[in-house]
Amino acid sequence: MTVKNLILLLVLLAGIVIFVFYSIPLLLALLTAIMLEPVVKLFMRLFKGRRLLAVTASFILFLTGFGLFSYWLTTTLVIQVIEFITVLPSYSVHLFEVAENTFYEMENFYATLPPEVVRTLEEGLVGLKDYGVETAKNLTSSILGLITAIPGLLIYFIIYVVALFLFSLDLPRLYAEFLNLFTTAAREKVELVFSQLSRATVGFFRAQIILSFVTYLLALVGLMILDVEYAVILALLIVIVDILPILGTGSFLVPWAAYAFFINNDDRLAFGLLIMFGVITIVRRIIEPKILGSSLGISALAALVSLYIGFQFLGFIGLIVGPAIVIIYEALRSAGFIKIKIDF
């Protein structure tokens, strides 16, 4: 790679970073438009090449599907929250009874301890109380922050929807103007890079959908075997938590298992949840490299190595960044932008 090409690549990467940081709604709209392009082309064949009608039909179809899913999810969550609020007093009474019994047991236990040990335990309990109060304050602040952010999110969503329609309408022209920035020889390489990156992006989302579907099935079957109420919505919640960065199924199932074991004294549910967590984790770790490899167009070994190295350097975010770097490298190497030859 020449110095000129390296500088152009660095400038391009810097521009991408700035665009991602300051233009998230526009970026999401562009990615959605690219993903909807096969649907637009299908409608164009039905409407005899009239792109405006094809884009309008695909846009309405997308908004309808998104709206129905959001309506179903929102109404289901509202129903579950209302039902949870109705049974919350019984949980609170049970929790207070457990706390009261624990207090009496600890009071009798204190009488047998030396004063120094009692003082240390009291200081530890005070620190735990302060931590709990601080955590509650932070949680309240986060909830209030989320509520106050709703108007801003609504504006972002409106920008996203409008940009999605405009990007879908002008996508061929934008792509052609971008290619005109390059020479004829370089244009073929850029088209090859974009083709591979587009296929890899679609493959990545396809792999995530497959992995989420597998996680949902495993969680649903496990909860039904454990005879847990609201298994359908709880399995969906497990998938949502699993998709979020840093969290994962363990951040949902392990605390639930601890609550079932220590508070409800339900050993069967506690061990069942832990077994379900282990099964989901093992199955995902086995199939994830293969699914990512076949969907992204890289080998299963490369996917596994990129997942591992990305996780070691960047944590859970590295599970996305690692394969992305491999994909970009393979696309640039296939197009001839990167040429590595070792000579002695």
N, C-alpha and C positions, 0 to 999 in steps of 0.2 A: 504494500500500500504506500503510495507517494505521500509526501508531506501535505500537498494540496488536498488530496482526498481525505486525509486524516483531519485537517482543519475543517473541511466541509462537514465531515461526519460529526465532529465535536459541536460545531455550530448547530447542526440539525438536532443533535441530542439535547443541547441547551434550550433550543426553541421548544422542543417537545416537553421538557421539564417545566418551563415557564407556562406553556399552554395548559398542561395538566393541572398545575397549581392554581392558576387564576381562572380557568375556564372549564370547570368540571361539568356544568350543565351542557355546554356546547360540545365537550368531548363525548359525553354520554349520548347526546343526540347524534353525533357523527357516527359513533360505533353502532348505535341502533339502526341508523339509516343504512350502513353497510350490511348489517345482518338482515335487514328487510329487503335488500336489493334482489335476492332470488325470488321473493314473493312479488316484488314489483315487476320483474321480468316475466313472471308467469301471467300476471294480469295484463301486461302489455301484449302478450300473444292473444289473450282473449279479447282485448279492446283494439286489436289491429294496429299496435304500435303507438297509440296515444298515451304518452307518458303521464300527462296530467290526470287522466282518469285512473290510470293504473296506480299512481302514487296516492290519489285520494282514496281508492278502494282499500289498498293495503294499510293506509293510515287509519281509516275508520275501523278496519278489522283489528289492528293492533290496539287502538284505544278501547274498543269494545271488550277484547279479551283481558286487557289490563284492568279495565273498570270492573268487569265481572269478578275477576280474581280478588281485587281489592275489596269489593263489596262483600264477597263471601268471607274473606279473611277478617275484615273489620267486624261484621255482624257476628261471626263465630266467636271472635275474641270478646266482644261486648257481652254476649250471652254467657261465656265462661266466666268473665269477671263478675257479672251480676250473681251467678250461682256461687262463685267463690266468696263474695261478700256476705251472702246469706249464711254460709257455713263458717265464716270467719269467727263469730263469737264462740262457737263450740271449740274451735281450735285454740282460741285465746284462753278459755276456761281450763282446757286440758294443760296448756303450757304453764299457766299460773299454778295449777295443782302440782305439776312436776317441779316447778321452781320452789314452791313452798315446802314440799317434802325434802328437796335437796338442801334447803336452808336449815331445816330442823336437824337433818343428818350432819351437816357441817358444823352446826352449833354444838352438838354433842361431841363431835370429833375435835373441835377447838379446845374443849375442856381438858383433853388429855395431852395437849401439845405444850412445849415450853413457850414462854412469852416471846422470845426472839423469833421463833418460827411463826407464831401467830401474827407478829408485826410484819414479817416479810410477806405472808399471805395476804394480809390486809392491804399492804402497798400494791401488791400485784393485782388485787381485785379493783382497787381504785384506778390503777392504770388501765385495766380492762374496761372499766366503766367509762373512763375518759375517751378511750378508743372507740367504744360503741357510740357515745354521744357525737364524736367527731365524724364517724362514719355515717350516722343518721343525718347530720347536717350536710355532709357532702352529697348524700343521696337525694336529700330534699332540694339542694341547690341544682343538682343535675336534672331533676324532674322539672323544676321551675325553668331552668335554662332550655329544656326541650320544649316546654309549653310556649315560652317567649319566642322560640325559634320557628314556630309553626308558620307565622306570616312570611318570614324569609324563605322557608322551604316552599311555600305556595308560589312565591315569585319565581324561585328556581324552577319549579315544576312547569309553570307557564312558559318560561323561557325555553325549557327543554322541549316542550310540546311544539311550540312554534318553530324552533330551530330544527326539530326532527322533520317537520313537513318541508321546510325550505331546503334542508340538506338532501332529502330524498328527491326533491324536484330537480335540483341542480347538480346531483352527484356526478353524472357523466361529464358535464361541462367543467366542474371543478377538477376532476381527474385528468381531463384532457389538458387543461391549462397548467396543471402541475407538471405533466409530462413535457410540455413545451419548454419548460425551464432547462431541459437537458438536451444534449446533442443526440443525434440519431443512434449512435453506438451506445451511449450511456442510457438512453431511453429503454432499450431492450433489457438492460440489467436492472433498471429501476422497476420495470414492469414485472420482471421475475421476482424481485424482492417483495413487491407488494402482493403478488399472487400468493407467494408462500406465507407471508405474514397474515394475509386475509384468511387463507385456509387454516393456518394455525390458530388464529383468534376464534374462528367459528368452532374449530376442534376443541379449543380450551373450554369454551362455554358448554359444548356438547359433553365433554368429559365431566365437568362439574355437575351438569344435570344428571348424568348417569350415576355419579357417585352419591349425589344427594338423594336420588331415587332409591338406590341400594340402602343407604342409611335409613331412609324413611321406612322401607319395608322391614328391615331388621328391627328397628325401634318399635314399629307397630306390632309385629309378631311377638316381640318380647313383652310388650305391655299387655297384649291380649292374653298371653300365657300367664302373666302375673295377675290377671284379672283386675287391671287398673282402670278406673273410670276415666272417661274422656281420652281414651287411648289415641283417637285420631288426631285431636288437636295437640295433645302432648307430644306425639311423634313428630308433628309438623314443627312444634316449638324446638324440639331437639335438633332438627335439621337446620332451622334458622340460626340457632346458637352455634352449630357446627360450622356454618358458613362464615360467621363473623370472625374477623382476625383476633388472634390471641386466645379466644375462648376455646370452644370445642365441646364435644359431647361430655367430656369429663367434668367440665365446669357446671354442668346441669345435673348429671346423673350421680356424681359422687356426693355432693351436698344433700341431694334427695335421699340417697342411701343412708347417710349419716343421720339425717332427721328421722328416717323410718326406724333405724336401729336404736338410737339413744332416746328419742322422744316417744315414739309410738310403740316401741318394743316389738316391732314387726320384723323378726329375723328373716322370714321368707322373702319379703319384699326387698329388704336391704341387700341380701346376698344375690337375689335375682337381678337387681339393678346393677350391681357390680359385675356380675357375669355378663349381662347384656352390654355393659360398657366395654368389657374385654373382648367380646365377640365382634362388636362393631369396629373397635380399633384394629383388631387383627385382620378382619376381612378387608377393611379399607387399605391397610398397609400392604396387603397381598395384591389387591387388584388395582390400586392406584397407579403404580408405575406402568403397568400394562395398558390401562385405559388411556392414561396421559400420553404414553408413547405412540399408541396407534392413532389417537385423535390429533396429536400435534405434529405427527410426521417425523418423530425422532425415535431412536431405539429405546426399548424398555430400560436398558442399562444406563443410557444417557439421561433418561427421565429420573431414574432412581438416584443417580449420582448428583444431578442438579437439585433434586428435592432435598437430599441429605446436606449438601454443601450450603444451599440456600438457607436451610433451617439452622445450621450451625452459625452462620454469620448474621442473619437477620431475623431469626426466630420464625414465627408462623408466616410473616409477610414474605420470607425467603422461599416459602413453598410456591409462591407465585412468581417471584422475581427470578429464581433459579432457572426454571424451565423457559421463562421469557428470554433470558440472556442466551441460552442454548439455541432457541429458535431464531433469534436475530443473527447470531453468529452463523448458523447453518444457511440462512437466507443470503447473507452477505458473501459467504464463501461460495455458494452455488452461483451467485451472480458475477463472481470474479472480483468483487471489491476487496476481498481479503485473500492474499496468496502467501502461503507459508511453505517454504521449501528449505530443508536443512541440507547444507553441503559441507563437506570436510575438505 
